[in-house]
Amino acid sequence: MRTVRLELLAGVAAIAIGLLLPLSLHADPADGSPPPGRGDLFDQIDTNHDGFISHDELLAFEQKRTAARADKMYDRMDTNHDGKVTKAEYDAAIAQMRDRMGGHKHRHDGPPPDAPAGDTE
């Protein structure tokens, strides 16, 4: 349970950094405003348009984005489109993802081979 929470927290933090870092890198140092054309994502997140992104706004934005990604991933995994992903479909999707990423292993594969017994990272 603790591992899942840490992974979830790390994922949310990575997403937040991925969203906000490009905005800060392209900001005008004088007033903090993004150059023309760069404020679109900020405006999408700042749904009440008060000029700030609240925690709730970022959370809502990420939940919507995560749901869209999950839907897309599910559509790719459910190759026969019966509304269920079998173990075979799942394994095929993971293998396909591994091939696209150059054969790197993922957390789905369990602990690294040299990890002590019971270590789930």
C-alpha positions in Angstrom: 0.0 0.0 0.0 2.8 2.4 0.9 4.6 1.6 -2.4 1.4 2.4 -4.4 1.0 5.7 -2.6 4.6 6.6 -3.2 4.3 5.7 -6.9 1.1 7.8 -7.2 2.7 10.7 -5.4 5.8 10.5 -7.6 3.6 10.3 -10.7 1.5 13.4 -9.7 4.7 15.3 -8.9 6.2 14.4 -12.2 3.1 15.5 -14.1 3.0 18.8 -12.2 6.6 19.5 -12.9 6.1 18.5 -16.5 3.3 21.0 -16.8 4.7 23.9 -14.9 8.4 23.8 -15.7 8.0 24.7 -19.4 5.8 27.6 -18.4 8.5 28.9 -15.9 11.3 28.4 -18.4 9.6 30.5 -21.0 8.3 33.2 -18.6 9.3 36.8 -18.9 11.6 37.4 -15.9 10.3 40.9 -15.5 6.7 40.1 -14.8 6.5 36.3 -14.9 4.1 36.2 -17.8 4.6 33.7 -20.6 5.4 34.9 -24.1 2.6 35.1 -26.6 1.0 31.7 -27.4 2.5 30.1 -24.3 -0.4 30.8 -21.9 -2.9 28.4 -23.4 -2.1 25.5 -21.0 -2.1 27.8 -18.0 -5.5 29.2 -19.0 -6.8 25.6 -19.4 -5.8 24.8 -15.9 -6.8 28.1 -14.4 -10.5 27.5 -14.9 -11.7 30.4 -12.8 -9.2 32.7 -14.7 -8.0 34.5 -11.5 -4.4 34.3 -12.7 -3.4 31.5 -10.3 -3.6 27.8 -10.5 -5.1 26.3 -7.3 -4.5 22.8 -6.1 -8.1 21.9 -6.9 -7.7 23.3 -10.5 -4.5 21.3 -11.1 -6.0 18.2 -9.6 -9.2 18.5 -11.8 -7.1 19.1 -14.9 -4.9 16.1 -14.2 -7.8 13.9 -13.4 -9.4 14.8 -16.8 -6.2 14.3 -18.6 -5.5 11.0 -16.8 -9.0 9.7 -17.6 -8.4 10.6 -21.3 -5.1 8.7 -21.3 -6.6 5.7 -19.5 -9.4 5.6 -22.1 -6.9 5.7 -24.9 -4.7 3.0 -23.3 -7.7 0.8 -22.6 -8.8 1.1 -26.3 -5.3 0.0 -27.4 -5.2 -3.0 -24.9 -8.8 -4.2 -25.6 -7.9 -5.4 -29.1 -11.1 -7.2 -29.8 -13.2 -4.3 -28.3 -15.4 -6.5 -26.1 -15.1 -4.1 -23.1 -12.7 -6.4 -21.3 -8.9 -6.7 -21.3 -7.7 -10.3 -21.0 -4.3 -11.3 -19.6 -3.2 -12.1 -23.1 -4.3 -8.7 -24.4 -2.5 -7.0 -21.4 0.7 -9.0 -21.9 0.6 -8.1 -25.7 0.2 -4.4 -24.8 3.1 -4.5 -22.3 5.3 -6.3 -24.9 4.4 -3.7 -27.5 5.2 -0.9 -25.1 8.5 -2.5 -24.2 9.4 -2.8 -27.9 8.6 0.9 -28.5 10.8 1.9 -25.5 13.7 -0.2 -26.6 13.2 -3.3 -24.5 13.4 -1.6 -21.1 11.6 -3.4 -18.2 8.8 -1.7 -16.3 7.4 -2.0 -12.8 4.8 -4.4 -14.2 7.6 -7.0 -14.4 8.1 -7.2 -10.6 11.3 -6.4 -8.6 14.7 -6.4 -10.3 16.4 -9.8 -10.5 19.0 -8.7 -7.9 16.4 -7.4 -5.4 16.1 -9.2 -2.0 13.1 -11.4 -1.6 10.0 -9.4 -0.7 11.4 -6.1 -2.1 8.7 -4.4 -4.2 10.7 -1.2 -4.8 
